[in-house]
Amino acid sequence: MGVLADQPDNVAAFARRGLGRPLELTAKRGEIADAMTSLLGNSCYAAAMTAVGTELSQLLPLDITQLLDSA
């Protein structure tokens, strides 16, 4: 459920990568619960999360001090 700014694009990107599925902002509680049950009960989503976790673990750590120094 993407609401503002880049969130709708992020939702679409997550869905393309198999990390979730998009829901409309008007989704009701039952639809959200069904989506969560589907995600948690499907090994394809778990495999996609593992793959992304592996990719993310290879990134260099973020150095917050550099961000603060440039502000």
N, CA, C, O and CB atoms as a CASP TS submission, in Angstrom:
PFRMAT TS
TARGET T0000
AUTHOR 0000-0000-0000
METHOD Language model
MODEL 1
PARENT N/A
ATOM      1  N   MET     1       0.848  -1.165   0.000  1.00  0.00           N
ATOM      2  CA  MET     1       0.000   0.000   0.000  1.00  0.00           C
ATOM      3  C   MET     1       0.895   1.230   0.000  1.00  0.00           C
ATOM      4  O   MET     1       1.404   1.646   1.041  1.00  0.00           O
ATOM      5  CB  MET     1      -0.966  -0.003   1.216  1.00  0.00           C
ATOM      6  N   GLY     2       1.074   1.789  -1.154  1.00  0.00           N
ATOM      7  CA  GLY     2       1.884   2.988  -1.263  1.00  0.00           C
ATOM      8  C   GLY     2       1.011   4.219  -1.158  1.00  0.00           C
ATOM      9  O   GLY     2       0.008   4.338  -1.860  1.00  0.00           O
ATOM     10  N   VAL     3       1.389   5.131  -0.284  1.00  0.00           N
ATOM     11  CA  VAL     3       0.557   6.300  -0.035  1.00  0.00           C
ATOM     12  C   VAL     3       1.161   7.566  -0.633  1.00  0.00           C
ATOM     13  O   VAL     3       0.506   8.256  -1.414  1.00  0.00           O
ATOM     14  CB  VAL     3       0.348   6.482   1.454  1.00  0.00           C
ATOM     15  N   LEU     4       2.392   7.871  -0.275  1.00  0.00           N
ATOM     16  CA  LEU     4       2.990   9.147  -0.638  1.00  0.00           C
ATOM     17  C   LEU     4       4.286   8.980  -1.424  1.00  0.00           C
ATOM     18  O   LEU     4       4.921   7.926  -1.391  1.00  0.00           O
ATOM     19  CB  LEU     4       3.248   9.963   0.604  1.00  0.00           C
ATOM     20  N   ALA     5       4.656  10.022  -2.117  1.00  0.00           N
ATOM     21  CA  ALA     5       5.965  10.178  -2.764  1.00  0.00           C
ATOM     22  C   ALA     5       6.355   8.930  -3.554  1.00  0.00           C
ATOM     23  O   ALA     5       5.676   8.557  -4.510  1.00  0.00           O
ATOM     24  CB  ALA     5       7.040  10.487  -1.718  1.00  0.00           C
ATOM     25  N   ASP     6       7.454   8.286  -3.149  1.00  0.00           N
ATOM     26  CA  ASP     6       7.971   7.140  -3.892  1.00  0.00           C
ATOM     27  C   ASP     6       7.361   5.811  -3.459  1.00  0.00           C
ATOM     28  O   ASP     6       7.712   4.771  -4.015  1.00  0.00           O
ATOM     29  CB  ASP     6       9.459   7.073  -3.739  1.00  0.00           C
ATOM     30  N   GLN     7       6.465   5.820  -2.492  1.00  0.00           N
ATOM     31  CA  GLN     7       5.906   4.573  -1.976  1.00  0.00           C
ATOM     32  C   GLN     7       5.185   3.732  -3.025  1.00  0.00           C
ATOM     33  O   GLN     7       5.390   2.519  -3.054  1.00  0.00           O
ATOM     34  CB  GLN     7       4.963   4.877  -0.864  1.00  0.00           C
ATOM     35  N   PRO     8       4.343   4.318  -3.898  1.00  0.00           N
ATOM     36  CA  PRO     8       3.698   3.482  -4.916  1.00  0.00           C
ATOM     37  C   PRO     8       4.719   2.787  -5.831  1.00  0.00           C
ATOM     38  O   PRO     8       4.530   1.629  -6.203  1.00  0.00           O
ATOM     39  CB  PRO     8       2.745   4.332  -5.758  1.00  0.00           C
ATOM     40  N   ASP     9       5.783   3.484  -6.186  1.00  0.00           N
ATOM     41  CA  ASP     9       6.828   2.861  -7.008  1.00  0.00           C
ATOM     42  C   ASP     9       7.541   1.752  -6.241  1.00  0.00           C
ATOM     43  O   ASP     9       7.881   0.718  -6.816  1.00  0.00           O
ATOM     44  CB  ASP     9       7.845   3.914  -7.474  1.00  0.00           C
ATOM     45  N   ASN    10       7.770   1.964  -4.947  1.00  0.00           N
ATOM     46  CA  ASN    10       8.406   0.938  -4.121  1.00  0.00           C
ATOM     47  C   ASN    10       7.520  -0.296  -4.008  1.00  0.00           C
ATOM     48  O   ASN    10       8.011  -1.423  -4.073  1.00  0.00           O
ATOM     49  CB  ASN    10       8.719   1.491  -2.726  1.00  0.00           C
ATOM     50  N   VAL    11       6.226  -0.088  -3.841  1.00  0.00           N
ATOM     51  CA  VAL    11       5.284  -1.207  -3.776  1.00  0.00           C
ATOM     52  C   VAL    11       5.360  -2.017  -5.070  1.00  0.00           C
ATOM     53  O   VAL    11       5.417  -3.246  -5.037  1.00  0.00           O
ATOM     54  CB  VAL    11       3.834  -0.698  -3.533  1.00  0.00           C
ATOM     55  N   ALA    12       5.360  -1.329  -6.197  1.00  0.00           N
ATOM     56  CA  ALA    12       5.427  -2.015  -7.489  1.00  0.00           C
ATOM     57  C   ALA    12       6.744  -2.774  -7.642  1.00  0.00           C
ATOM     58  O   ALA    12       6.764  -3.891  -8.157  1.00  0.00           O
ATOM     59  CB  ALA    12       5.264  -1.010  -8.637  1.00  0.00           C
ATOM     60  N   ALA    13       7.833  -2.169  -7.196  1.00  0.00           N
ATOM     61  CA  ALA    13       9.135  -2.832  -7.285  1.00  0.00           C
ATOM     62  C   ALA    13       9.182  -4.076  -6.405  1.00  0.00           C
ATOM     63  O   ALA    13       9.718  -5.106  -6.815  1.00  0.00           O
ATOM     64  CB  ALA    13      10.254  -1.865  -6.886  1.00  0.00           C
ATOM     65  N   PHE    14       8.631  -3.988  -5.214  1.00  0.00           N
ATOM     66  CA  PHE    14       8.584  -5.151  -4.320  1.00  0.00           C
ATOM     67  C   PHE    14       7.778  -6.273  -4.961  1.00  0.00           C
ATOM     68  O   PHE    14       8.180  -7.436  -4.918  1.00  0.00           O
ATOM     69  CB  PHE    14       7.973  -4.767  -2.950  1.00  0.00           C
ATOM     70  N   ALA    15       6.653  -5.926  -5.548  1.00  0.00           N
ATOM     71  CA  ALA    15       5.805  -6.931  -6.194  1.00  0.00           C
ATOM     72  C   ALA    15       6.544  -7.588  -7.362  1.00  0.00           C
ATOM     73  O   ALA    15       6.483  -8.806  -7.525  1.00  0.00           O
ATOM     74  CB  ALA    15       4.486  -6.292  -6.688  1.00  0.00           C
ATOM     75  N   ARG    16       7.240  -6.789  -8.173  1.00  0.00           N
ATOM     76  CA  ARG    16       8.007  -7.348  -9.301  1.00  0.00           C
ATOM     77  C   ARG    16       9.078  -8.324  -8.837  1.00  0.00           C
ATOM     78  O   ARG    16       9.357  -9.316  -9.510  1.00  0.00           O
ATOM     79  CB  ARG    16       8.657  -6.226 -10.105  1.00  0.00           C
ATOM     80  N   ARG    17       9.673  -8.042  -7.689  1.00  0.00           N
ATOM     81  CA  ARG    17      10.739  -8.910  -7.151  1.00  0.00           C
ATOM     82  C   ARG    17      10.192 -10.111  -6.401  1.00  0.00           C
ATOM     83  O   ARG    17      10.958 -10.950  -5.928  1.00  0.00           O
ATOM     84  CB  ARG    17      11.642  -8.116  -6.228  1.00  0.00           C
ATOM     85  N   GLY    18       8.879 -10.202  -6.288  1.00  0.00           N
ATOM     86  CA  GLY    18       8.280 -11.321  -5.583  1.00  0.00           C
ATOM     87  C   GLY    18       8.339 -11.184  -4.076  1.00  0.00           C
ATOM     88  O   GLY    18       8.290 -12.180  -3.355  1.00  0.00           O
ATOM     89  N   LEU    19       8.444  -9.943  -3.594  1.00  0.00           N
ATOM     90  CA  LEU    19       8.571  -9.685  -2.163  1.00  0.00           C
ATOM     91  C   LEU    19       7.245  -9.342  -1.495  1.00  0.00           C
ATOM     92  O   LEU    19       7.191  -9.145  -0.281  1.00  0.00           O
ATOM     93  CB  LEU    19       9.546  -8.568  -1.936  1.00  0.00           C
ATOM     94  N   GLY    20       6.210  -9.272  -2.259  1.00  0.00           N
ATOM     95  CA  GLY    20       4.912  -8.925  -1.707  1.00  0.00           C
ATOM     96  C   GLY    20       3.915  -8.746  -2.822  1.00  0.00           C
ATOM     97  O   GLY    20       4.204  -9.018  -3.987  1.00  0.00           O
ATOM     98  N   ARG    21       2.749  -8.289  -2.456  1.00  0.00           N
ATOM     99  CA  ARG    21       1.752  -7.993  -3.476  1.00  0.00           C
ATOM    100  C   ARG    21       1.067  -6.687  -3.134  1.00  0.00           C
ATOM    101  O   ARG    21       0.797  -6.401  -1.967  1.00  0.00           O
ATOM    102  CB  ARG    21       0.719  -9.139  -3.599  1.00  0.00           C
ATOM    103  N   PRO    22       0.789  -5.899  -4.150  1.00  0.00           N
ATOM    104  CA  PRO    22       0.196  -4.582  -3.904  1.00  0.00           C
ATOM    105  C   PRO    22      -1.257  -4.681  -3.466  1.00  0.00           C
ATOM    106  O   PRO    22      -1.993  -5.574  -3.887  1.00  0.00           O
ATOM    107  CB  PRO    22       0.296  -3.724  -5.151  1.00  0.00           C
ATOM    108  N   LEU    23      -1.644  -3.765  -2.631  1.00  0.00           N
ATOM    109  CA  LEU    23      -3.046  -3.629  -2.223  1.00  0.00           C
ATOM    110  C   LEU    23      -3.458  -2.180  -2.430  1.00  0.00           C
ATOM    111  O   LEU    23      -2.651  -1.260  -2.296  1.00  0.00           O
ATOM    112  CB  LEU    23      -3.258  -4.068  -0.728  1.00  0.00           C
ATOM    113  N   GLU    24      -4.704  -1.999  -2.752  1.00  0.00           N
ATOM    114  CA  GLU    24      -5.244  -0.648  -2.894  1.00  0.00           C
ATOM    115  C   GLU    24      -5.374  -0.020  -1.507  1.00  0.00           C
ATOM    116  O   GLU    24      -5.521  -0.724  -0.508  1.00  0.00           O
ATOM    117  CB  GLU    24      -6.625  -0.668  -3.629  1.00  0.00           C
ATOM    118  N   LEU    25      -5.319   1.281  -1.461  1.00  0.00           N
ATOM    119  CA  LEU    25      -5.478   1.987  -0.186  1.00  0.00           C
ATOM    120  C   LEU    25      -6.840   1.729   0.440  1.00  0.00           C
ATOM    121  O   LEU    25      -7.017   1.883   1.649  1.00  0.00           O
ATOM    122  CB  LEU    25      -5.281   3.483  -0.385  1.00  0.00           C
ATOM    123  N   THR    26      -7.786   1.341  -0.375  1.00  0.00           N
ATOM    124  CA  THR    26      -9.141   1.073   0.114  1.00  0.00           C
ATOM    125  C   THR    26      -9.314  -0.371   0.576  1.00  0.00           C
ATOM    126  O   THR    26     -10.428  -0.776   0.909  1.00  0.00           O
ATOM    127  CB  THR    26     -10.157   1.387  -0.971  1.00  0.00           C
ATOM    128  N   ALA    27      -8.241  -1.153   0.601  1.00  0.00           N
ATOM    129  CA  ALA    27      -8.340  -2.559   1.009  1.00  0.00           C
ATOM    130  C   ALA    27      -8.910  -2.662   2.423  1.00  0.00           C
ATOM    131  O   ALA    27      -8.534  -1.916   3.327  1.00  0.00           O
ATOM    132  CB  ALA    27      -6.954  -3.249   0.937  1.00  0.00           C
ATOM    133  N   LYS    28      -9.808  -3.592   2.575  1.00  0.00           N
ATOM    134  CA  LYS    28     -10.437  -3.826   3.879  1.00  0.00           C
ATOM    135  C   LYS    28      -9.599  -4.798   4.703  1.00  0.00           C
ATOM    136  O   LYS    28      -8.706  -5.464   4.178  1.00  0.00           O
ATOM    137  CB  LYS    28     -11.872  -4.372   3.705  1.00  0.00           C
ATOM    138  N   ARG    29      -9.893  -4.869   5.976  1.00  0.00           N
ATOM    139  CA  ARG    29      -9.152  -5.716   6.916  1.00  0.00           C
ATOM    140  C   ARG    29      -9.036  -7.161   6.414  1.00  0.00           C
ATOM    141  O   ARG    29      -7.960  -7.755   6.489  1.00  0.00           O
ATOM    142  CB  ARG    29      -9.833  -5.695   8.288  1.00  0.00           C
ATOM    143  N   GLY    30     -10.122  -7.723   5.910  1.00  0.00           N
ATOM    144  CA  GLY    30     -10.108  -9.106   5.431  1.00  0.00           C
ATOM    145  C   GLY    30      -9.164  -9.303   4.261  1.00  0.00           C
ATOM    146  O   GLY    30      -8.461 -10.311   4.189  1.00  0.00           O
ATOM    147  N   GLU    31      -9.145  -8.343   3.340  1.00  0.00           N
ATOM    148  CA  GLU    31      -8.251  -8.429   2.189  1.00  0.00           C
ATOM    149  C   GLU    31      -6.788  -8.343   2.631  1.00  0.00           C
ATOM    150  O   GLU    31      -5.933  -9.055   2.104  1.00  0.00           O
ATOM    151  CB  GLU    31      -8.570  -7.314   1.178  1.00  0.00           C
ATOM    152  N   ILE    32      -6.513  -7.488   3.576  1.00  0.00           N
ATOM    153  CA  ILE    32      -5.155  -7.359   4.102  1.00  0.00           C
ATOM    154  C   ILE    32      -4.751  -8.648   4.818  1.00  0.00           C
ATOM    155  O   ILE    32      -3.637  -9.141   4.640  1.00  0.00           O
ATOM    156  CB  ILE    32      -5.051  -6.146   5.065  1.00  0.00           C
ATOM    157  N   ALA    33      -5.652  -9.183   5.616  1.00  0.00           N
ATOM    158  CA  ALA    33      -5.362 -10.435   6.326  1.00  0.00           C
ATOM    159  C   ALA    33      -5.123 -11.574   5.343  1.00  0.00           C
ATOM    160  O   ALA    33      -4.211 -12.378   5.537  1.00  0.00           O
ATOM    161  CB  ALA    33      -6.517 -10.795   7.280  1.00  0.00           C
ATOM    162  N   ASP    34      -5.932 -11.650   4.289  1.00  0.00           N
ATOM    163  CA  ASP    34      -5.748 -12.696   3.278  1.00  0.00           C
ATOM    164  C   ASP    34      -4.398 -12.558   2.583  1.00  0.00           C
ATOM    165  O   ASP    34      -3.722 -13.553   2.322  1.00  0.00           O
ATOM    166  CB  ASP    34      -6.878 -12.642   2.241  1.00  0.00           C
ATOM    167  N   ALA    35      -4.010 -11.317   2.286  1.00  0.00           N
ATOM    168  CA  ALA    35      -2.718 -11.085   1.632  1.00  0.00           C
ATOM    169  C   ALA    35      -1.577 -11.507   2.545  1.00  0.00           C
ATOM    170  O   ALA    35      -0.625 -12.144   2.096  1.00  0.00           O
ATOM    171  CB  ALA    35      -2.564  -9.603   1.239  1.00  0.00           C
ATOM    172  N   MET    36      -1.667 -11.157   3.817  1.00  0.00           N
ATOM    173  CA  MET    36      -0.611 -11.531   4.761  1.00  0.00           C
ATOM    174  C   MET    36      -0.528 -13.048   4.931  1.00  0.00           C
ATOM    175  O   MET    36       0.566 -13.612   4.970  1.00  0.00           O
ATOM    176  CB  MET    36      -0.853 -10.865   6.120  1.00  0.00           C
ATOM    177  N   THR    37      -1.668 -13.697   5.030  1.00  0.00           N
ATOM    178  CA  THR    37      -1.699 -15.157   5.157  1.00  0.00           C
ATOM    179  C   THR    37      -1.067 -15.800   3.930  1.00  0.00           C
ATOM    180  O   THR    37      -0.306 -16.761   4.045  1.00  0.00           O
ATOM    181  CB  THR    37      -3.149 -15.664   5.343  1.00  0.00           C
ATOM    182  N   SER    38      -1.386 -15.266   2.759  1.00  0.00           N
ATOM    183  CA  SER    38      -0.818 -15.783   1.522  1.00  0.00           C
ATOM    184  C   SER    38       0.693 -15.602   1.486  1.00  0.00           C
ATOM    185  O   SER    38       1.424 -16.521   1.117  1.00  0.00           O
ATOM    186  CB  SER    38      -1.454 -15.097   0.323  1.00  0.00           C
ATOM    187  N   LEU    39       1.155 -14.431   1.865  1.00  0.00           N
ATOM    188  CA  LEU    39       2.592 -14.158   1.850  1.00  0.00           C
ATOM    189  C   LEU    39       3.341 -15.053   2.831  1.00  0.00           C
ATOM    190  O   LEU    39       4.383 -15.618   2.499  1.00  0.00           O
ATOM    191  CB  LEU    39       2.856 -12.691   2.180  1.00  0.00           C
ATOM    192  N   LEU    40       2.804 -15.175   4.028  1.00  0.00           N
ATOM    193  CA  LEU    40       3.484 -15.948   5.067  1.00  0.00           C
ATOM    194  C   LEU    40       3.429 -17.448   4.799  1.00  0.00           C
ATOM    195  O   LEU    40       4.284 -18.194   5.275  1.00  0.00           O
ATOM    196  CB  LEU    40       2.871 -15.649   6.421  1.00  0.00           C
ATOM    197  N   GLY    41       2.430 -17.893   4.042  1.00  0.00           N
ATOM    198  CA  GLY    41       2.283 -19.319   3.784  1.00  0.00           C
ATOM    199  C   GLY    41       2.844 -19.786   2.455  1.00  0.00           C
ATOM    200  O   GLY    41       2.662 -20.944   2.080  1.00  0.00           O
ATOM    201  N   ASN    42       3.530 -18.896   1.728  1.00  0.00           N
ATOM    202  CA  ASN    42       4.014 -19.245   0.392  1.00  0.00           C
ATOM    203  C   ASN    42       5.536 -19.226   0.379  1.00  0.00           C
ATOM    204  O   ASN    42       6.149 -18.188   0.626  1.00  0.00           O
ATOM    205  CB  ASN    42       3.448 -18.273  -0.675  1.00  0.00           C
ATOM    206  N   SER    43       6.142 -20.365   0.093  1.00  0.00           N
ATOM    207  CA  SER    43       7.605 -20.468   0.121  1.00  0.00           C
ATOM    208  C   SER    43       8.280 -19.609  -0.945  1.00  0.00           C
ATOM    209  O   SER    43       9.459 -19.282  -0.806  1.00  0.00           O
ATOM    210  CB  SER    43       8.021 -21.911  -0.059  1.00  0.00           C
ATOM    211  N   CYS    44       7.571 -19.240  -1.991  1.00  0.00           N
ATOM    212  CA  CYS    44       8.166 -18.372  -3.025  1.00  0.00           C
ATOM    213  C   CYS    44       8.536 -17.014  -2.447  1.00  0.00           C
ATOM    214  O   CYS    44       9.579 -16.452  -2.781  1.00  0.00           O
ATOM    215  CB  CYS    44       7.193 -18.189  -4.208  1.00  0.00           C
ATOM    216  N   TYR    45       7.677 -16.488  -1.578  1.00  0.00           N
ATOM    217  CA  TYR    45       7.970 -15.200  -0.959  1.00  0.00           C
ATOM    218  C   TYR    45       9.158 -15.320  -0.006  1.00  0.00           C
ATOM    219  O   TYR    45       9.995 -14.421   0.064  1.00  0.00           O
ATOM    220  CB  TYR    45       6.735 -14.671  -0.210  1.00  0.00           C
ATOM    221  N   ALA    46       9.227 -16.418   0.717  1.00  0.00           N
ATOM    222  CA  ALA    46      10.351 -16.634   1.628  1.00  0.00           C
ATOM    223  C   ALA    46      11.656 -16.727   0.855  1.00  0.00           C
ATOM    224  O   ALA    46      12.670 -16.176   1.283  1.00  0.00           O
ATOM    225  CB  ALA    46      10.138 -17.906   2.459  1.00  0.00           C
ATOM    226  N   ALA    47      11.642 -17.416  -0.276  1.00  0.00           N
ATOM    227  CA  ALA    47      12.847 -17.539  -1.097  1.00  0.00           C
ATOM    228  C   ALA    47      13.270 -16.184  -1.647  1.00  0.00           C
ATOM    229  O   ALA    47      14.460 -15.873  -1.687  1.00  0.00           O
ATOM    230  CB  ALA    47      12.615 -18.527  -2.248  1.00  0.00           C
ATOM    231  N   ALA    48      12.303 -15.378  -2.071  1.00  0.00           N
ATOM    232  CA  ALA    48      12.614 -14.040  -2.585  1.00  0.00           C
ATOM    233  C   ALA    48      13.219 -13.177  -1.490  1.00  0.00           C
ATOM    234  O   ALA    48      14.171 -12.438  -1.744  1.00  0.00           O
ATOM    235  CB  ALA    48      11.352 -13.366  -3.154  1.00  0.00           C
ATOM    236  N   MET    49      12.683 -13.256  -0.272  1.00  0.00           N
ATOM    237  CA  MET    49      13.229 -12.477   0.847  1.00  0.00           C
ATOM    238  C   MET    49      14.651 -12.920   1.175  1.00  0.00           C
ATOM    239  O   MET    49      15.508 -12.088   1.473  1.00  0.00           O
ATOM    240  CB  MET    49      12.332 -12.617   2.091  1.00  0.00           C
ATOM    241  N   THR    50      14.903 -14.215   1.123  1.00  0.00           N
ATOM    242  CA  THR    50      16.251 -14.725   1.380  1.00  0.00           C
ATOM    243  C   THR    50      17.222 -14.203   0.338  1.00  0.00           C
ATOM    244  O   THR    50      18.327 -13.777   0.675  1.00  0.00           O
ATOM    245  CB  THR    50      16.260 -16.260   1.391  1.00  0.00           C
ATOM    246  N   ALA    51      16.816 -14.233  -0.931  1.00  0.00           N
ATOM    247  CA  ALA    51      17.679 -13.743  -2.013  1.00  0.00           C
ATOM    248  C   ALA    51      17.988 -12.263  -1.839  1.00  0.00           C
ATOM    249  O   ALA    51      19.135 -11.846  -2.006  1.00  0.00           O
ATOM    250  CB  ALA    51      17.020 -13.983  -3.378  1.00  0.00           C
ATOM    251  N   VAL    52      16.987 -11.473  -1.508  1.00  0.00           N
ATOM    252  CA  VAL    52      17.202 -10.036  -1.315  1.00  0.00           C
ATOM    253  C   VAL    52      18.068  -9.795  -0.081  1.00  0.00           C
ATOM    254  O   VAL    52      18.922  -8.908  -0.085  1.00  0.00           O
ATOM    255  CB  VAL    52      15.850  -9.295  -1.177  1.00  0.00           C
ATOM    256  N   GLY    53      17.853 -10.569   0.958  1.00  0.00           N
ATOM    257  CA  GLY    53      18.685 -10.442   2.157  1.00  0.00           C
ATOM    258  C   GLY    53      20.146 -10.698   1.845  1.00  0.00           C
ATOM    259  O   GLY    53      21.029 -10.021   2.373  1.00  0.00           O
ATOM    260  N   THR    54      20.403 -11.675   0.985  1.00  0.00           N
ATOM    261  CA  THR    54      21.775 -11.968   0.562  1.00  0.00           C
ATOM    262  C   THR    54      22.361 -10.787  -0.198  1.00  0.00           C
ATOM    263  O   THR    54      23.504 -10.396   0.039  1.00  0.00           O
ATOM    264  CB  THR    54      21.816 -13.236  -0.311  1.00  0.00           C
ATOM    265  N   GLU    55      21.577 -10.217  -1.113  1.00  0.00           N
ATOM    266  CA  GLU    55      22.036  -9.044  -1.866  1.00  0.00           C
ATOM    267  C   GLU    55      22.341  -7.879  -0.927  1.00  0.00           C
ATOM    268  O   GLU    55      23.383  -7.234  -1.045  1.00  0.00           O
ATOM    269  CB  GLU    55      20.980  -8.623  -2.906  1.00  0.00           C
ATOM    270  N   LEU    56      21.434  -7.617  -0.004  1.00  0.00           N
ATOM    271  CA  LEU    56      21.616  -6.485   0.908  1.00  0.00           C
ATOM    272  C   LEU    56      22.818  -6.679   1.828  1.00  0.00           C
ATOM    273  O   LEU    56      23.491  -5.712   2.186  1.00  0.00           O
ATOM    274  CB  LEU    56      20.357  -6.278   1.743  1.00  0.00           C
ATOM    275  N   SER    57      23.086  -7.913   2.207  1.00  0.00           N
ATOM    276  CA  SER    57      24.214  -8.169   3.108  1.00  0.00           C
ATOM    277  C   SER    57      25.555  -7.902   2.435  1.00  0.00           C
ATOM    278  O   SER    57      26.574  -7.776   3.115  1.00  0.00           O
ATOM    279  CB  SER    57      24.170  -9.606   3.607  1.00  0.00           C
ATOM    280  N   GLN    58      25.565  -7.813   1.111  1.00  0.00           N
ATOM    281  CA  GLN    58      26.803  -7.554   0.380  1.00  0.00           C
ATOM    282  C   GLN    58      27.071  -6.067   0.178  1.00  0.00           C
ATOM    283  O   GLN    58      28.141  -5.684  -0.296  1.00  0.00           O
ATOM    284  CB  GLN    58      26.759  -8.243  -0.958  1.00  0.00           C
ATOM    285  N   LEU    59      26.107  -5.234   0.535  1.00  0.00           N
ATOM    286  CA  LEU    59      26.297  -3.790   0.409  1.00  0.00           C
ATOM    287  C   LEU    59      27.205  -3.284   1.522  1.00  0.00           C
ATOM    288  O   LEU    59      27.240  -3.839   2.620  1.00  0.00           O
ATOM    289  CB  LEU    59      24.939  -3.053   0.444  1.00  0.00           C
ATOM    290  N   LEU    60      27.932  -2.229   1.217  1.00  0.00           N
ATOM    291  CA  LEU    60      28.757  -1.607   2.254  1.00  0.00           C
ATOM    292  C   LEU    60      27.850  -0.987   3.304  1.00  0.00           C
ATOM    293  O   LEU    60      26.774  -0.488   2.976  1.00  0.00           O
ATOM    294  CB  LEU    60      29.708  -0.536   1.648  1.00  0.00           C
ATOM    295  N   PRO    61      28.267  -1.011   4.548  1.00  0.00           N
ATOM    296  CA  PRO    61      27.451  -0.387   5.595  1.00  0.00           C
ATOM    297  C   PRO    61      27.325   1.120   5.367  1.00  0.00           C
ATOM    298  O   PRO    61      28.240   1.760   4.849  1.00  0.00           O
ATOM    299  CB  PRO    61      28.058  -0.663   6.984  1.00  0.00           C
ATOM    300  N   LEU    62      26.205   1.661   5.752  1.00  0.00           N
ATOM    301  CA  LEU    62      25.963   3.091   5.647  1.00  0.00           C
ATOM    302  C   LEU    62      26.708   3.802   6.766  1.00  0.00           C
ATOM    303  O   LEU    62      26.576   3.448   7.938  1.00  0.00           O
ATOM    304  CB  LEU    62      24.448   3.406   5.703  1.00  0.00           C
ATOM    305  N   ASP    63      27.492   4.808   6.393  1.00  0.00           N
ATOM    306  CA  ASP    63      28.239   5.585   7.384  1.00  0.00           C
ATOM    307  C   ASP    63      27.446   6.859   7.689  1.00  0.00           C
ATOM    308  O   ASP    63      27.514   7.845   6.956  1.00  0.00           O
ATOM    309  CB  ASP    63      29.689   5.928   6.869  1.00  0.00           C
ATOM    310  N   ILE    64      26.711   6.809   8.769  1.00  0.00           N
ATOM    311  CA  ILE    64      25.846   7.927   9.157  1.00  0.00           C
ATOM    312  C   ILE    64      26.670   9.193   9.412  1.00  0.00           C
ATOM    313  O   ILE    64      26.184  10.296   9.159  1.00  0.00           O
ATOM    314  CB  ILE    64      25.031   7.562  10.414  1.00  0.00           C
ATOM    315  N   THR    65      27.884   9.060   9.900  1.00  0.00           N
ATOM    316  CA  THR    65      28.679  10.250  10.207  1.00  0.00           C
ATOM    317  C   THR    65      28.956  11.046   8.945  1.00  0.00           C
ATOM    318  O   THR    65      29.019  12.275   9.000  1.00  0.00           O
ATOM    319  CB  THR    65      29.997   9.862  10.887  1.00  0.00           C
ATOM    320  N   GLN    66      29.122  10.381   7.812  1.00  0.00           N
ATOM    321  CA  GLN    66      29.316  11.102   6.557  1.00  0.00           C
ATOM    322  C   GLN    66      28.098  11.927   6.205  1.00  0.00           C
ATOM    323  O   GLN    66      28.224  13.053   5.725  1.00  0.00           O
ATOM    324  CB  GLN    66      29.629  10.134   5.430  1.00  0.00           C
ATOM    325  N   LEU    67      26.928  11.380   6.439  1.00  0.00           N
ATOM    326  CA  LEU    67      25.691  12.104   6.156  1.00  0.00           C
ATOM    327  C   LEU    67      25.562  13.320   7.057  1.00  0.00           C
ATOM    328  O   LEU    67      25.165  14.394   6.605  1.00  0.00           O
ATOM    329  CB  LEU    67      24.476  11.186   6.331  1.00  0.00           C
ATOM    330  N   LEU    68      25.894  13.156   8.319  1.00  0.00           N
ATOM    331  CA  LEU    68      25.787  14.258   9.272  1.00  0.00           C
ATOM    332  C   LEU    68      26.815  15.344   8.981  1.00  0.00           C
ATOM    333  O   LEU    68      26.526  16.532   9.124  1.00  0.00           O
ATOM    334  CB  LEU    68      25.960  13.744  10.698  1.00  0.00           C
ATOM    335  N   ASP    69      28.012  14.938   8.573  1.00  0.00           N
ATOM    336  CA  ASP    69      29.064  15.908   8.274  1.00  0.00           C
ATOM    337  C   ASP    69      28.735  16.757   7.045  1.00  0.00           C
ATOM    338  O   ASP    69      29.167  17.907   6.956  1.00  0.00           O
ATOM    339  CB  ASP    69      30.387  15.189   8.063  1.00  0.00           C
ATOM    340  N   SER    70      27.980  16.206   6.103  1.00  0.00           N
ATOM    341  CA  SER    70      27.692  16.946   4.880  1.00  0.00           C
ATOM    342  C   SER    70      26.461  17.841   5.032  1.00  0.00           C
ATOM    343  O   SER    70      26.151  18.622   4.132  1.00  0.00           O
ATOM    344  CB  SER    70      27.490  15.980   3.723  1.00  0.00           C
ATOM    345  N   ALA    71      25.770  17.738   6.144  1.00  0.00           N
ATOM    346  CA  ALA    71      24.540  18.528   6.340  1.00  0.00           C
ATOM    347  C   ALA    71      24.860  19.968   6.722  1.00  0.00           C
ATOM    348  O   ALA    71      23.948  20.770   6.924  1.00  0.00           O
ATOM    349  CB  ALA    71      23.656  17.889   7.423  1.00  0.00           C
TER
END
